[in-house]
Amino acid sequence: MIKIFDEFASICIKNNIIKKQKIEEFKNEYNEIDAIVSIISTEEFILNYEKVESAW
């Protein structure tokens, strides 16, 4: 699961969806699954979902 989180976080950072600092906060606060859910629940992710989908 860590590999999936790391790849997902990397895509979000590379495409300027969510800042690295915010992803690190989620990673430190939650387990990997909850961190992914928290990321996809952010307004930044929802507004830029197409960028992530095309990069995935």
HELIX and SHEET records of a PDB file:
HELIX    1   1 ILE A    2  LYS A   14  1                                  13    
HELIX    2   2 LYS A   20  GLU A   29  1                                  10    
HELIX    3   3 GLU A   32  ILE A   40  1                                   9    
HELIX    4   4 GLU A   43  LEU A   47  1                                   5    
HELIX    5   5 TYR A   49  ALA A   55  1                                   7    
END                                                                             
